[in-house]
Amino acid sequence: MLCCWPGETKDGAAEPSARAFEPVLALLEQFCPQVEVLRPGAYAVAARGPARYFGGEQELVGKLAEAAGQAGFGCRVGVADGLFAAELAASSSPDHQIVPAGATLEFLARQPVSVLGLPELTVLLPKLGIRTLGEFAALPAGQAASRFGAEGVVAHRLACGLDPRPLAPQPPRLDLSVQQAFDPPREQAEPVVFAAKALAEQLHARLLTRGLACVRLQVRVCNADGQQVSRLWRHDGLLSALAVAERVRWQLDGWRPDSERPDSERAGGERARGAEPPDEGISGGGITLLQLVPDQLVRATGRQLGLWGDAVISDQLARAAIRVQAMLGHQAVTFPVLAGGRSPADQVLLVPFGDADLPERPADRPWPGRIPAPTPASVYQVPRPAVVTDQGGDAVSVTGRAQLSAPPARLAVADGPDRAVVSWAGPWPVTELWWDPARTRRQARFQLITDDGRAWLAVLTGGRWLIEASYD
């Protein structure tokens, strides 16, 4: 697997535009028959065949770097046995890095766990004595799954040099592709992009009946002159209908020859930030055929949710999210999903837009120590300090056996006034992270209602009272 990352144009301006990177993609296709687009400016190809043709991987990398330099682009190239390792080799080298065949596990074993890009595991694993991918890969897969959940399964597969998702073991033999012919040919991109969204929805319906989902898609576009452009598009999550339409737009944006583009959009230029690309027509007499072919399938595990839990995602919102991901990375746009946990903050999990995986902490499992319904309306990102006292003015405390020193009588939140507690419930004690001495903590939560009609979720931890949330 060979992975090319974008460098900079000759004038040093970074180019996020899909159209601006089309010359680089065209160069790659001169050396490799099938190029997989990870995102505009980052591409992957199966290097075995091209390397044999050009005399070896080193020769192939040299020719790619030379061709990109002549076109005015810098690039970083990584070669390894898998996509994750190839991306890592490309991103960690200022020029290029080739991991010899069969040495990918050794290459990954030296890498710190931080390269996984999973913040929670990056913090937790070193505290458990696991600092490198090699040490993590040495764990049995079953133990990694039971201890670290779904995130641990993906991380363990990456550490072992495997794909993050297992492919469907027996792809269906039926032709699941969808296509639409245009008569007369469409000379503008917008009608084709609109048709792509409808085709993608039709494709998803076919896959759903078989319990499958598509993570890599081949888009074929033909014009009236007989020319054909075929691209492989991958998404870290699942390719929704809007994601497919956006990738068709990127593909069509690169159709026009460089001589037909405005000077501001040629290699080395940059379109005004936030401006829409003009729909100036497609060369070759217009589009006559659009075909979508599912190239890699996985077991379907769910469906795309709205950014804020809505059942339907607006086209404008989804299109903006996909464009931001294309420029800043898959993790740049997230949406909340209901998850399991004891505190209100733990019960909302931020998932990258486009992913359809179940949360790593399912909400339907038992969570001892979790507060009962109703759910708080406002959760404070930084808990607010508070003082809870009894009738005699002494601070209320909780013993290790969850026994109160006295019933709560007064509550003061932050710098607010001292209020009488008219009703309360609790405590709900819990000991979290007991396996990590440096991070373990004991907590006891209470629901308190004060005489002004406000309701609070309070927690006593380390001898301090904090307000985590409030109720309407």
VEXTI-538426 format. One record per residue: x, y, z of N, C-alpha, C, CB in turn; residue in three letters. Coordinates in steps of 0.001 Angstrom, whole numbers, plus 500000, padded with zeros to 6 digits. Glycine has a CB too. Layout:
<recs>
XYZXYZXYZXYZALA/...
</recs>
This chain:
<recs>
500857498811500000500000500000500000500891501236500000499032500007501235MET/500626502143499083501369503395498992500419504529499292502025503572497592LEU/500836505440500157499976506552500560500711507859500295499568506438502063CYS/500073508781499572500649510088499271499900511151500052500600510386497751CYS/500643511957500775500073513076501526500440514360500822500572513090502998TRP/499580515398500910499887516656500236501039517385500898498667517548500210PRO/501846518023500070502854518934500601502357520345500446504214518751499892GLY/503156521213499838502740522587499594502993522926498141503483523572500526GLU/502285523936497648502534524421496316503823525221496311501359525264495812THR/504266525582495140505558526261495036505595527565495803505890526520493595LYS/504442528261495878504450529523496610504183529330498087503430530464496032ASP/504071528062498532503940527779499960502525527823500473504751528732500732GLY/501527528008499622500143528101500082499537526720500137499311529020499167ALA/499000526351501280498327525069501412497041525094500593498030524747502900ALA/496702523985499917495541523941499024494538522902499497495976523636497584GLU/493408523317500089492404522347500483491437521967499372491641522875501631PRO/491487522647498234490502522447497194490703521124496472490551523586496210SER/489604520369496262489681519124495508490128519395494080488328518403495516ALA/489637520493493508490003520831492136491485521163492021489166522004491640ARG/492039521835493032493447522205492965494356520981492991493797523135494111ALA/493915519885493630494734518689493720494518517739492552494452517976495007PHE/493629518082491627493374517208490493494637516930489674492313517819489607GLU/495548517903489453496786517569488724497612516490489409497635518806488558PRO/497642516490490745498386515452491454497742514095491238498464515769492952VAL/496408514050491301495696512796491081495928512289489660494191512978491345LEU/495919513205488699496174512804487311497579512228487159495989514002486360ALA/498558512808487878499923512269487835499985510865488413500882513183488595LEU/499309510661489536499311509333490153498723508294489216498532509351491466LEU/497685508659488495497036507703487605497907507343486414495719508256487121GLU/498926508141486131499873507778485077500790506638485517500709508995484676GLN/500959506488486833501844505451487361501056504260487924502746506039488446PHE/499844504489488399499080503452489074497674503409488476499028503705490610CYS/497155502233488134495866502158487449494682502549488315495655500782486936PRO/494715502241489616493597502560490497494104503347491694492870501276490956GLN/493570504545491865493953505418492969492751505587493881494465506800492452VAL/492937505337495161491867505499496145492009506862496808491902504360497209GLU/490969507653496745490986508995497318490549508910498774490063509964496515VAL/491472509192499692491128509235501102490416510535501424492379509076501971LEU/490901511615500861490341512955500962491106513791499955490445513549502433ARG/490625514949499565491364515750498583492795516010499036490650517079498336PRO/493747515524498249495153515719498562495812514534499225495303516893499428GLY/495078513516499623495646512318500241495107511107499497495305512239501772ALA/496016510274498991495629509186498108496374507910498488495903509556496641TYR/495774506772498152496385505475498431496230504589497205495746504807499685ALA/497247503777496948497199502830495836497834501523496287497924503397494572VAL/497453500434495628498129499155495824499426499205495036497230497942495374ALA/500552499185495731501842499495495102502524498292494481502759500105496108ALA/502056497078494744502811495906494288502966495879492777502130494632494751ARG/501855496033492029501938495986490575502774497110489989500565496031489989GLY/502483498390490316503300499486489781504772499381490161502758500805490263PRO/505075498917491367506481498792491779507208497776490922506580498393493256ALA/506560496676490590507202495687489716507447496256488330506346494423489615ARG/506506497053487837506640497605486489507797498599486403505338498282486063TYR/507948499434487439508982500473487403510297500042488019508495501695488105PHE/510406498796488461511692498308488939511871498339490439512761499087488326GLY/510809498539491200510925498526492654510197499693493295512378498547493061GLY/509957499568494595509229500605495319510018501910495379508902500129496730GLU/511342501819495565512163503025495634512097503793494321513618502670495970GLN/512145503071493204512076503730491893510707504362491674512379502726490768GLU/509649503656492099508301504204491943508135505484492761507247503165492365LEU/508596505469494001508486506647494859509270507811494263508991506332496281VAL/510454507520493740511270508571493137510588509214491945512606508015492716GLY/509969508404491107509289508952489931508076509789490344508854507816488985LYS/507346509331491367506196510102491844506632511458492390505439509319492925LEU/507678511457493217508159512705493805508657513659492718509280512422494823ALA/509352513118491725509870513958490646508730514562489828510800513145489735GLU/507715513748489502506594514245488718505805515298489484505681513097488317ALA/505600515078490788504879516060491584505650517364491680504603515514492975ALA/506968517280491828507782518488491888507724519284490607509206518139492198GLY/507735518608489465507648519307488184506297519995488000507890518333487041GLN/505257519437488634503927520044488540503723521155489563502858518983488723ALA/504712521399490416504596522479491385504074522064492737503727523521490848GLY/504050520772493026503557520283494313504656519507495031502306519394494119PHE/504677519641496343505479518740497152504589517610497636506137519486498347GLY/505186516485497968504381515382498479505221514532499423503823514522497321CYS/504535513861500327505156512891501220504575511532500908504939513263502715ARG/505424510530500801504990509208500368505385508189501426505602508841498988VAL/504454507323501774504726506219502680504324504910502033503990506408504010GLY/505149503884502189504878502564501623504927501552502752505900502199500495VAL/503875500751502884503823499718503924502809498671503505503454500325505320ALA/502644497644504332501749496533504006500283496881504204502096495331504843ASP/499963497923504956498580498296505206498391499793505119498133497796506560GLY/497117500225505026496825501646504857497233502450506083495344501849504573LEU/496925501963507297497264502704508506498778502904508614496733501971509749PHE/499531501839508367500986501946508440501531502861507346501625500561508329ALA/500942502801506146501409503658505052501141505131505358500727503260503730ALA/499961505445505897499659506825506282500625507299507366498200506943506775GLU/500906506432508318501817506783509399503220507020508869501834505688510461LEU/503663506187507935504991506359507345505073507661506562505331505176506435ALA/503987508015505851503986509256505073503962510481505967502798509287504130ALA/503139510445507024502993511619507880504205511851508779501754511479508728SER/504981510807509051506116510943509963507435511194509242506238509708510809SER/507379511371507917508597511603507147508475512897506363508882510424506199SER/509529513715506326509459514955505547509467514714504047510607515854505910PRO/509872513539503606509980513244502174509229511956501855511469513126501743ASP/509862510820502089509201509543501880509819508493502792509297509111500403HIS/509058507466503054509504506383503926508924505071503413509081506639505406GLN/509785504083503242509389502776502735509600501744503834510192502401501455ILE/508533501109504252508617500024505223508742498722504443507367500002506181VAL/509832497975504589510025496747503793508867495770503984511350496062504175PRO/508627494971502952507563493967503023507812493017504190507468493177501697ALA/506794492778504965506907491896506116507404492573507369507799490779505793GLY/507788493841507280508333494555508445507345495551509025509610495277508065ALA/506077495495508585505101496466509056504849496340510554503802496303508300THR/504725495114511056504495494930512482505655495484513298504285493451512801LEU/506868495270512822508035495818513531508021497339513501509344495293512911GLU/507609497919512354507514499375512244506459499924513189507194499785510806PHE/505286499273513220504221499737514103504573499537515569502927499018513783LEU/505298498464515871505594498145517277506363499259517964506388496849517370ALA/507144500034517207507954501109517808507160502387518021509157501408516935ARG/505974502480517427505219503731517472504513503892518820504194503781516324GLN/504445505112519338503702505337520595502211505174520368503997506743521165PRO/501483504870521420500039504661521293499319505951520899499464504124522606VAL/499965507091521026499325508359520661499003508439519173500218509522521051SER/499699507651518316499451507723516876498089507136516522500555506990516107VAL/497443506441517449496121505894517185495075506995517038495719504942518296LEU/495355508177517601494407509278517516493177509081518375493993509474516107GLY/493284508278519441492174508019520359492540508590521715491855506491520462LEU/492011509768522083492474510481523283492377509670524569491688511740523449PRO/491267508952524771491096508231526030492140507126526172489683507638526119GLU/492355506362525111493357505303525173494765505872525266493242504397523957LEU/494995507023524632496312507652524700496682507989526137496347508915523838THR/495696508357526951495944508679528363495988507409529217494855509635528895VAL/495056506491528959494905505328529832496004504289529642493568504686529594LEU/496349503973528392497287502874528143498654503084528796497468502692526659LEU/499283504282528699500567504450529387500462504256530892501128505819529099PRO/499334504607531483499174504416532920499085502934533282497929505149533413LYS/498701502117532308498654500676532513499948499999532080497484500082531758LEU/500956500796531737502246500240531333502337499894529868502537499033532125GLY/501350500320529056501351500038527612501650501342526886499974499424527135ILE/502879501465526388503312502739525805503478502683524289504612503167526430ARG/503590501513523712503803501389522268502735500490521660505215500831521966THR/502604500576520335501647499728519645502030498262519750501538500134518190LEU/503324497981519806503760496600519945503294495991521248505259496514519850GLY/503373496749522335502916496241523627501403496048523631503332497194524757GLU/500685496936522946499236496798522878498838495613522002498605498085522343PHE/499557495415520866499251494298519975499515492960520645500066494405518697ALA/500417492920521656500720491673522346499565491183523209501947491845523197ALA/498599492061523518497433491648524294496530490750523444496649492884524803LEU/495908489737524026494915488962523274493768489857522821494375487797524129PRO/493278489629521621492213490479521069490969490465521947491851490024519657ALA/490652489324522515489466489238523372489595490090524609489211487809523771GLY/490789490114525210490984490936526400490930492420526057492318490599527066GLN/491474492800524909491406494206524492489964494635524286492211494430523203ALA/489136493742523744487734494074523508486963494187524819487085493024522609ALA/487178493223525738486418493241526989486850494380527906486573491916527712SER/488125494777527832488630495816528730488410497218528185490100495604528988ARG/488568497414526870488527498760526302487346498981525364489805499037525565PHE/486496497996525160485293498183524370485559498277522881484586499404524820GLY/484587498878522163484667498967520701485888499761520254483401499607520139ALA/486225500807520984487417501597520644488669500755520767487527502834521546GLU/488717499879521769489860498999521939489983497985520813489765498285523257GLY/488843497519520284488876496568519167489519497209517949487454496075518823VAL/489079498444517617489653499142516463491138499411516673488910500461516208VAL/491493499879517871492896500183518155493763498935518077493031500824519532ALA/493258497815518574494044496574518556494250496092517123493348495475519393HIS/493243496216516290493398495821514881494436496697514188492046495912514137ARG/494409498002514446495407498897513846496807498553514339495080500369514168LEU/496949498280515635498264497944516186498799496651515602498191497834517701ALA/497911495758515196498319494491514584498493494600513072497300493415514900CYS/498355495804512521498530495987511088497325495602510263499692495209510630GLY/496142495488510883494929495105510173494073496326509877494132494081510983LEU/493092496159508998492140497235508721491269497460509949491264496902507477ASP/490830498710510194490008498968511380488676498245511356489764500438511521PRO/488140497989510177486870497282510056487098495982509293485803498165509343ARG/486620494837509794486669493621508976485679493730507835486372492366509827PRO/486098493350506632485203493408505490484178492281505575485997493324504172LEU/483102492435504831482106491363504765482787490122504205480871491776503886ALA/482725488971504880483506487814504459483137487295503078483344486717505451PRO/481864487404502674481446486931501372480597487993500699480676485607501488GLN/481244488927499975480463489956499289479448489314498342481391490914498511PRO/478278489877498238477254489271497378477698489247495928475932490027497503PRO/477312488169495228477688488038493829476813488894492922477609486590493404ARG/475670489345493432474789490172492624475441491513492326473449490378493329LEU/475084492060491177475565493390490823474745494414491590475476493637489284ASP/475367495092492557474673496074493379474883497501492889475129495958494809LEU/475557497684491784475818499022491274474524499668490781476857498974490145SER/474525500995490786473391501760490269473931502782489281472586502458491426VAL/473123503157488305473590504115487308472427504886486731474357503409486195GLN/472778506020486127471772506839485456472389507431484196471237507964486398GLN/471685507264483089472108507855481822471438509210481647471770506920480633ALA/472117510128480963471605511478480749471451511714479243472553512547481392PHE/470229511959478808469944512246477402468929513372477347469420510978476650ASP/469314514555476926470635514910476387471702514990477474470559516240475653PRO/472993515011477094474084515088478080473970516348478929475452515056477376PRO/474370516213480209474338517336481143475685518052481109474003516854482587ARG/475628519342480755476856520119480659477183520845481957476748521114479530GLU/476242520856482911476480521472484209476589520385485272475353522473484562GLN/477343520687486326477601519681487359476405519483488288478819520075488175ALA/475631520525488560474582520446489572473561519339489314473874521760489657GLU/473030519184488077472068518089487860472680516713488109471521518150486441PRO/473954516562487800474618515271488011474791515005489507475996515238487294VAL/475153516041490255475310515884491701473977515549492346475896517160492327VAL/472900516200491870471570515908492405471190514458492117470519516869491805PHE/471501513997490906471201512608490553472038511645491383471447512366489058ALA/473278512053491723474150511181492523473549510914493894475543511807492677ALA/472919511925494496472305511732495807471162510718495729471792513071496360LYS/470329510830494686469230509880494526469757508470494259468305510324493386ALA/470803508353493451471392507042493185471978506438494453472472507149492107LEU/472629507288495267473227506790496507472158506258497454474034507896497196ALA/471019506946497532469927506460498375469398505125497860468790507494498433GLU/469320504974496537468894503706495949469910502599496252468706503857494425GLN/471202502927496179472249501955496490472190501531497947473623502532496170LEU/472003502493498843471930502168500271470734501265500567471841503454501110HIS/469624501489499885468445500636500096468743499194499680467230501180499301ALA/469481499021498577469850497678498135470758496993499157470545497739496767ARG/471730497760499664472667497182500623471971496859501941473840498138500866LEU/471040497735502359470379497548503637469574496256503664469479498731503938LEU/468960495893502553468179494651502515469069493424502723467433494534501178THR/470377493591502508471313492477502696472175492658503950472214492336501466ARG/471853493675504770472586493896506007474001494391505792472621492643506796GLY/474223495165504727475564495630504384475606497152504327476014495035503044LEU/476812497689504415477054499124504252478354499296503470477125499859505645ALA/478481500429502811479622500686501924480573501683502555479145501203500558CYS/481870501346502606482880502272503112483828502731502005483673501618504238VAL/483814502042500857484595502512499709483754502348498461485944501738499577ARG/483694503403497673482784503471496533483554503881495290481628504460496805LEU/483224503235494183483786503627492896482755504462492146484208502381492062GLN/483170505643491705482305506550490945482841506618489519482247507984491602VAL/481995506246488567482363506287487148481508507335486454482185504889486472ARG/482163508201485714481480509264484985481960509221483538481746510671485634VAL/481016509220482585481348509225481154480772510478480520480805507946480439CYS/481494511021479510480974512185478800480675511834477358481963513349478867ASN/480140512795476617479671512545475261480789512210474293478924513732474760ALA/482022512592474600483161512301473727483750510924473980484234513347473909ASP/483150510155474887483659508820475165484688508755476271484243508259473943GLY/485036509891476868485992509884477968485318509362479240486570511302478197GLN/486115508743480078485600508196481337486572508510482465485372506665481227GLN/486034508948483582486831509188484782486271508316485895486821510706485189VAL/487128507490486476486718506590487549487566506875488782486853505100487116SER/486909507008489939487616507289491195487111506332492277487413508782491635ARG/488029505985493176487676505230494373487674506191495551488666504042494614LEU/486557506261496259486407507173497390486185506376498665485240508159497155TRP/486913506721499710486786506046501003486389507064502066488113505332501394ARG/485660506593503061485287507418504212485545506607505463483790507879504137HIS/486111507261506520486424506543507753485174505966508401487135507464508732ASP/484045506653508216482795506122508728482050505446507598481937507233509368GLY/480793505797507389480007505239506303479668506334505308478727504571506836LEU/479658505981504022479384506951502972477882507163502869479969506484501617LEU/477402508248503470475984508578503376475674509089501970475589509633504446SER/474377509254501669473990509745500348474568511126500084472470509783500216ALA/474564511993501095475134513329500917476646513274500748474777514219502102LEU/477300512343501447478747512202501290479090511753499874479309511202502318ALA/478284510855499317478512510409497939478325511567496973477561509251497572VAL/477260512347497147477019513485496259478160514486496314475711514173496623ALA/478694514716497505479807515663497623481046515151496905480131515927499093GLU/481297513852496966482463513296496278482294513301494770482724511884496754ARG/481075513135494294480822513288492863481106514720492437479368512900492517VAL/480725515674493284481018517085492971482527517303492872480411518027494049ARG/483287516760493829484746516909493779485308516301492485485402516240495016TRP/484765515150492116485263514480490920484978515304489672484638513094490788GLN/483789515887489602483445516713488458484223518021488455481958516994488446LEU/484542518550489636485322519783489712486675519615489033485514520205491169ASP/487212518415489068488522518196488468488488517817487011489230517154489209GLY/487290517796486398487185517339485013487754518368484043485731517042484661TRP/487498519656484309487902520678483347489405520762483227487343522028483741ARG/489945520915482028491386521135481880491825522382482606491766521234480413PRO/493104522416482987493630523563483736493518524846482945495078523328484121ASP/493579524744481606493530525954480784492163526622480826493893525623479349SER/491100525863481220489763526427481261489414527004482616488761525389480887GLU/490304526887483597489989527343484953490470528767485178490615526412485990ARG/489823529485486046490312530814486401491698530711487005489352531509487379PRO/492487531784486836493849531786487371493864531523488858494531533106487080ASP/492838531992489582492827531853491034492641530414491474491741532707491627SER/492227529499490532491976528121490928493001527172490355490600527699490500GLU/494009527663489638495045526780489143496005526432490264495792527421487973ARG/496877525450489996497842525021491013498609526216491522498810523964490451ALA/498636526396492802499334527514493415498402528630493808500377528039492490GLY/497137528610493310496188529633493686495226529113494718495440530134492481GLY/494365529984495202493401529577496232492119530371496061493983529781497660GLU/491001529645496002489721530313495893489393531002497205488619529320495509ARG/488599532055497149488226532782498359487578531835499352487277533947498029ALA/487981531959500599487479531054501639485960531160501730488127531378503012ARG/485303529974501717483856529930501865483099530126500561483427530962502839GLY/483811530458499436483118530687498176482772529362497509483973531549497240ALA/481606529296496848481198528103496137481914528049494794479669528070495950GLU/482359526861494342482966526774493029481938527055491944483597525401492822PRO/482267527876490957481306528194489913481006526967489061481826529333489037PRO/479721526795488688479322525679487847479467526120486400477860525214488161ASP/480689526074485846480996526662484548480930525652483407482361527288484586GLU/480383524481483650480263523518482572481386522510482582480228524222481254GLY/481144521381481889482073520267481860482497520055480425481443518978482460ILE/483804519879480212484320519708478864483916518337478327485856519872478842SER/484021518159477001483755516865476389482315516657475979484148515792477318GLY/481517517729475897480148517597475429479134517269476491480089516575474405GLY/479544517219477752478602516968478830478605515522479298477225517350478396GLY/477978515303480469477950513982481102476822513151480502477775514107482641ILE/477143511902480131476137510993479582475792509855480532476620510426478273THR/476680509526481485476430508377482362477105508600483704476937507063481715LEU/476390508284484778476934508280486132476648506913486744476320509436487004LEU/477685506256487260477534504924487844478218504880489200478115503839486908GLN/477547504291490184478088504088491522478240502592491753477174504736492611LEU/479457502163492090479752500740492279480311500550493683480761500215491196VAL/479622499820494574480182499557495913481424498686495797479132498870496831PRO/482531499161496362483808498473496200484231497714497448484877499461495829ASP/483914498257498633484207497555499884482977497631500775485457498164500603GLN/482576496481501300481363496390502101481697495904503505480341495454501436LEU/480926496392504481481033495936505864479639495625506361481730496999506771VAL/479572494927507490478284494654508098477658495963508568478429493658509271ARG/476394496177508254475697497389508678475433497315510178474365497574507892ALA/475793498395510894475609498424512349474692499541512807476938498565513032THR/474210500358511916473347501458512341473113502420511199473955502196513534GLY/472595503608511520472326504610510506472835505953510980470829504679510182ARG/473000506856510040473486508187510359472447508979511140473866508929509087GLN/472848509557512257471958510385513058472224511855512769472134510086514559LEU/471308512712513207471511514139513062472582514646514012470215514879513297GLY/473084515830513710474152516392514539473688516611515964474649517704513951LEU/472420516940516152471901517174517498470764516207517818471418518625517641TRP/470851514981517297469855513968517596468633514013516706469433514097518993GLY/468591514893515702467444514948514810467416513702513940467482516222513940ASP/466216513266513563466100512085512720466506512383511289464684511549512755ALA/466345513637510855466658514009509483467747515067509485465400514520508746VAL/468730514888508619469827515845508511469556516760507323471200515117508357ILE/469642518050507522469443518963506408470620518850505442469281520420506910SER/470301518964504138471347518841503127472435519876503320470756518969501740ASP/472046521101503625473028522176503770473969521899504935472323523523503971GLN/473419521429506050474239521147507217475194519989506951473358520836508421LEU/474684518903506357475529517743506087476621518081505083474686516578505572ALA/476289518856504067477291519219503061478409520047503692476637520001501902ARG/478039520976504575479057521787505243479944520918506132478397522899506077ALA/479336519962506844480120519087507718481099518250506919479202518179508529ALA/480667517710505785481540516873504962482698517685504405480748516232503817ILE/482434518946504035483522519781503500484552520096504575482961521088502916ARG/484086520359505793485026520617506882485867519372507158484275521055508158VAL/485248518185507127486006516955507328487042516768506239485074515756507371GLN/486695517112505007487646516959503908488884517827504101486979517302502588ALA/488691518997504703489815519921504894490577519665506182489319521343504884MET/489867519320507274490494519251508596490620517841509148489718520079509559LEU/489986516862508514490074515507509016488729514987509495491077515435510129GLY/488642513652509579487369512996509905486880513360511300487512511484509792HIS/487795513612512245487414513894513628487030515357513855488547513521514552GLN/487073516190512812486863517628513001485402517979513275487342518382511779ALA/484452517154512816483030517432513012482415516232513732482301517712511640VAL/481812516478514871481212515400515657479770515741515998482022515147516945THR/478999514716516370477626514924516818477404514052518055476590514582515678PHE/476490514445518938476289513704520191475351512521520008475739514629521267PRO/475682511422520675474797510261520736474663509853522196475339509073519860VAL/473546509217522508473302508768523866474199507580524181471821508400524065LEU/474882507656525306475811506606525710475568506246527165477274507050525497ALA/476264505244527635476153504836529022477157505558529896476338503346529144GLY/476851505647531189477744506306532125477011506644533401478341507561531511GLY/477767507056534400477172507377535693476903508868535845478074506903536813ARG/477809509694535352477607511136535443476920511637534182478950511871535658SER/476234512777534244475568513312533041476534513557531899474852514605533372PRO/477756513991532196478725514266531135479118512995530399479966514936531711ALA/479128511847531097479509510585530464478409510032529578479872509567531515ASP/477181510509529735476051509922529033475834510516527652474811510088529846GLN/476715511415527240476695511969525892478061511738525274476325513488525899VAL/478092511052524139479345510715523465479401511437522126479481509177523267LEU/480513512110521828480694512807520558481278511832519532481619514053520732LEU/480560511632518427480936510679517387481216511449516100479816509609517168VAL/482280511111515349482540511798514081481355511710513130483774511216513414PRO/481048512815512492479937512870511548480166511857510430479775514300510969PHE/479163511054510144479267510018509122479412508636509692480416510298508229GLY/479872508500510930480016507183511545478644506647511941480952507251512777ASP/478506505341511868477249504705512257477481503606513280476540504136511035ALA/478642503588513915478933502569514917478123502820516182480434502541515241ASP/477852501746516913477216501884518210478200502504519186476713500524518728LEU/477728503260520190478651503858521154479415502795521913477901504752522128PRO/480659503116522279481491502161523000480952501896524397482921502665523083GLU/480107502795524928479456502579526221477943502570525982479867503692527270ARG/477359501416525640475914501374525339475074501853526519475493499950524954PRO/474054502610526224473218503194527276472285502172527917472402504338526710ALA/472028501044527218471057500090527740471656499075528704470407499369526609ASP/472923499235529073473550498324530026473423498882531447475038498093529662ARG/473505498017532434473420498520533825474638499346534187473276497354534818PRO/474400500452534896475472501335535355475280501578536844475483502688534560TRP/475821500686537697475652500868539150476160502231539599476389499761539921PRO/475349502905540422475713504234540893475198505348540027477173504345540995GLY/474539505019538918473998506045538035472794506720538692473600505436536671ARG/472676508030538500471552508754539097470269508383538373471784510287539044ILE/469144508358539078467867508007538436467316509168537611466836507588539494PRO/466265508886536870465583509930536098464949510923537073464498509312535141ALA/464704512165536639464864512692535279466310513113534990463928513882535066PRO/466604513273533693467932513699533278468078515210533445468200513289531820THR/469221515703533933469409517154534080469294517883532752470764517448534704PRO/468793519104532805468633519911531595469922520601531196467546520941531794ALA/470721521044532169471969521768531892473114521073532606471869523259532337SER/474131520673531833475321520027532385476481521007532264475638518673531649VAL/477136521291533373478225522270533379479522521604532927478399522894534789TYR/480157522233531942481419521691531448482466521701532554481916522493530231GLN/482460522732533366483315522805534551482388522841535760484276524070534512VAL/482394521799536613481491521800537771481688523040538641481707520540538611PRO/480586523534539196480620524765539996480811524411541467479316525595539799ARG/481691525109542163481897524806543589480646525142544396483112525589544143PRO/480458524402545473479268524604546309479605524302547761478091523710545829ALA/478713524739548640478821524453550080477483523888550534479207525748550910VAL/477504522691551126476302522040551644476493521847553144476027520668550920VAL/475594522419553948475713522357555405474438521795556022476015523752555983THR/474563521369557296473396520865558023472758522006558826473797519686558965ASP/471806521692559679471103522715560447472039523479561384469981522079561246GLN/473101522820561824474038523500562716475114524290561997474684522508563606GLY/475104524297560681476095525044559917477357524265559610476457526274560650GLY/477409522983559964478583522163559666478448521544558275478766521057560736ASP/479593521343557607479589520750556268479099519310556337481000520809555636ALA/478248518954555391477728517599555322478789516702554682476391517550554518VAL/479015515523555268479992514565554757479333513191554616481234514487555693SER/480026512300553906479542510935553670480662509969554015479069510738552187VAL/480345508949554783481354507964555179481585506959554058480926507236556468THR/482585506101554251482872505061553273481756504064553119484113504347553642GLY/480858503984554092479695503108554003478445503859553552479441502446555343ARG/478650505035552956477571505849552394476602506341553457476816505060551351ALA/477117506622554674476291507157555758476493508665555842476639506478557117GLN/475377509426555905475449510879555994475782511314557417474128511512555540LEU/476578512390557505476844512962558822475596513650559368478016513957558753SER/474792514233558465473532514887558832472784515213557550473779516184559687ALA/471458515367557601470709515718556391471116517102555875469194515681556670PRO/471186517288554552471492518600553985470391519612554328471664518496552456PRO/470798520814554785469827521844555159470023523137554378469921522129556644ALA/471270523476553998471547524727553290472474524442552110472181525782554247ARG/472285525212551034473122525071549837473501526444549323472393524261548735LEU/474788526625549060475290527845548418476088527429547186476175528700549410ALA/475679527903546011476317527542544750477231528674544302475258527232543662VAL/478525528355544168479520529359543758479434530574544680479303529786542273ALA/479244531759544095479147532981544897477694533377545163479872534124544197ASP/476769532462544908475362532784545081474951532791546547474511531803544315GLY/473707533163546799473214533245548186473024531857548801471885534018548232PRO/473004531834550094472759530600550845471264530312550848473306530709552305ASP/470859529133550337469457528785550213469127527565551071469101528521548748ARG/467863527513551522467414526365552299467107525200551370466174526727553143ALA/467510523998551761467214522780551013465870522259551498468345521700551189VAL/464860522244550597463516521823550990463285520346550701462470522661550270VAL/464085519752549824463950518333549522465268517829548947462774518076548532SER/465558516568549178466808516007548663466668514496548518468000516358549596TRP/467556513903547703467609512455547500469066512054547326466752512018546260ALA/469393510839547769470764510357547690471204509818549040471708511474547223GLY/472448509501549179473494509584548156473514508359547230474852509742548822PRO/474121508565546028474424507475545109475944507365545031473783507716543684TRP/476533506479545847477993506399545897478549505563544747478444505810547234PRO/479741505874544321480417505109543278481923505332543413479912505522541853VAL/482681504278543150484147504359543097484564504121541654484830503315544069THR/485140505129541027485510505061539616487014504848539453485075506339538889GLU/487377504170538355488792503932537997489564503309539155489469505250537575LEU/488955502326539809489596501717540970490894501010540607488652500740541630TRP/491053500625539309492253499908538870493447500833538627491952499136537606TRP/493218502149538663494287503116538398494486503965539650493950504015537155ASP/495489503662540484495665504405541738495828505902541555496850503879542468PRO/496393506315540424496641507739540221495368508502539864497675507933539131ALA/494350507802539353493147508488538879491871508061539597492986508254537414ARG/491975507063540472490764506588541135490141507674542003491074505359541981THR/488826507646542106488132508642542917486803508059543411487894509952542105ARG/486428508464544610485159508083545204484232509291545176485352507554546656ARG/483000509041544807482041510127544677480697509715545273481878510531543201GLN/479948510706545706478576510492546162477716511614545601478489510440547727ALA/476672511263544865475835512251544203474509512426544944475583511846542748ARG/473996513666544871472731514020545522471895514849544561472978514798546850PHE/470591514745544676469667515674544040469101516581545126468523514916543274GLN/469252517899544940468850518882545948467878519880545332470087519617546531LEU/466824520222546076465885521266545669465912522355546724464437520699545479ILE/466144523600546286466225524728547212464913525498547243467377525662546823THR/464798526412548193463529527117548412463165528090547304463582527857549705ASP/464078528350546356463732529203545222463173528398544051464951529990544772ASP/462962527076544265462364526236543242463358525609542284461392527024542475GLY/464641525837542480465649525280541581466086523904542078466868526229541469ARG/466449523033541120466902521681541444468316521493540917465945520608540848ALA/469139520813541709470563520690541412471007519243541520471390521570542355TRP/472032518902540731472723517624540885474087517933541494472860516854539504LEU/474278517518542746475508517809543477476301516527543668475201518465544842ALA/477626516666543745478506515526543975479523515910545049479222515085542653VAL/479764514987545966480776515152546996481941514246546645480210514829548416LEU/483106514824546389484284514065546003485520514730546586484393513953544465THR/486367513938547201487591514479547786487333515515548860488441515080546718GLY/486209515420549557485876516386550593485316517694550080487069516665551397GLY/485081517805548766484561519046548166483191518786547566485531519595547079ARG/482309519780547689481005519732547049481073520475545718479913520339547967TRP/480523519857544674480486520459543350479079520293542782481553519817542407LEU/478664521255541948477394521166541222477705520763539791476600522524541270ILE/477264519558539400477539519049538052476496519502537043477603517533538070GLU/475242519662537490474176519971536551473003520574537310473737518708535770ALA/472039521079536548470807521617537138469619521128536337470832523171537181SER/468451521108536994467208520634536385466285521823536115466504519589537301TYR/465470521685535081464453522710534793463220522455535656464071522712533275ASP/
</recs>
